[in-house]
Amino acid sequence: MFMEVKKIIRLFSRYFKLNLASQMEYRTSFFVQIFGMVINNATFIFFWHLAFDATGTYIAGYTFKDVMFIWAVTSSAFGLAQILFNNVHRISQLIITGELDTYLLQPVPVLPNILGARTQVSAWGDMLYGIVLLSIVWGFSWNVWLIFALSIILGGLLFTAINVITHTLTFYLGNASMITSTVFEFMITFSIYPEGIFQGFVRLLIFSILPAAFITHIPLRLVGNFNVSTFAIWIGFTIVFLAIACIFFNRGLKKYESGNLIITRL
Amino acid sequence: MKIKKYFTIFKISLRNALFYGKNLFGGIIMYTLFIYVFFRLWGVIYKGDTIAGYSYNQMIWYVCITEVIICTIGLGMMYEISQDIKNGAIAYQLGRPYNYILYSYSNIMGNSFIRLIMYSIMGFIFGTVLVGAPPVNNIAAFPFFIISLVLALVIQFFLLMSIGLTAFFVEENRPFFFIYQKLILMLGTLVPLEFFPRWMQTILRYMPFSYITWAPAKIFVDFSIQHTLTTIITQLIWSAIAIMLCFSIYRKGVKSVHVHGG
């Protein structure tokens, strides 16, 4: 078990270095994309600024600072997931074209090997944006940053897990990439708005199969008022969700039928 | 007849879009999600009053309409143009007996037309179900709204096309699309211009961005002759500028094309 984990971590650090090096080959593009992403995200601060300006201190129980916290977490968690596990978005395609063969033949666990094989440049912008935003709006208090650091790691994993689950549907239903992108949009959208606007059925969703609440809303509660049982539920839920994603993927993998495509991974 | 071939392209693209109707499904879900979130958000913000001159009913209809405009021209087709330029596929288009920009316009508009109809129907249903009848205070608003909507789409297309054509000069132009898209989103789609500080409003009234969503939507939810006339005149000016910009980038770009092999 321990050796296995070590192996996976080593695999990721190798992928990470390789991917970064290959992206740095196109340096202008790298920085232009990062800059684009930061601007893209910053426009929403402006929206919230206008909204709070026009309405007062609280919107659905959240202050401006609170909204900025959930934005920062979403952005950095999303960024982290894209930096480390960007290849998750290609799972359906790999299954359909038969490219998955290559990954199956290599002497490392399949899922981590697939996830780490690609990175996305603009994701550095997202990651950085969250950190800068948090330091500007919340300053430097260690408990906020501790929760923040943990939430971007867990959030990044949850974002990836939901993508793995929806892409795994391709094993059963044929191309599920549209389902995946739709579900992912839902996840992002639910993560960046105050918890209070989601009621009824949608509220049930964000606390279960589309666990946006566990990415941003629960960490925010912990920042305001730390509570051991909430903390334990947060960690526990995330672990269970990740486990379900892995089990579901491995089950789906048994359904995989290879194609006759001959491909080389360079 | 010259214009006839473009109309044929429009019709083919329209038929294609209908045939592959499944592709519209993702858009329907996104539109619904967006309206849901903003319906809830404005729902908790409004407490029976008007904000920046808009009532709750007007605000929900405003969001329904601006989203229709934003969703009508899909960015995916714009990326394809950049892709055609980057991988050299454009070389095949250059030799054909049509103008590439007008071809793209007819092609994309054919597809967009279906989306426009579909989102308009959805917007109308959502608006009516969520907050009741549209806040139209004058029936005359309607024809002017349609004119303004068409002009908005013309500006939107030619600005997006201009960005797409920058692929002639830069290797990665996606960030330009992102930034442009966010500008449109911020400057009139999510919130009306009246929410902005005065000095910004003054500047924005001369820029093209707010004339794509804010200006036409305001004709619909808060009709006044003065706003309508200013809007249509400004839109005509910006359409002309956007078209000229697009053609001049194209002319410059085509000269710099080097296509190797096939």
Interface residues (C-beta under 8 A of the other chain):
Chain A: Y26 T28 S29 V32 Q33 F35 G36 M37 I39 N40 T43 F46 F47 L50 A51 D53 A54 T55 I59 A60 S122 M178 S181 T182 E185 F186 T189 Y193 P194 G196 I197 F198 Q199 V202
Chain B: F25 G26 I29 M30 L33 F34 Y36 V37 R40 L41 G43 V44 I45 I51 A52 E171 E172 R174 P175 F176 F178 I179 K182 L183 L185 M186 L190 V191 F195 F196
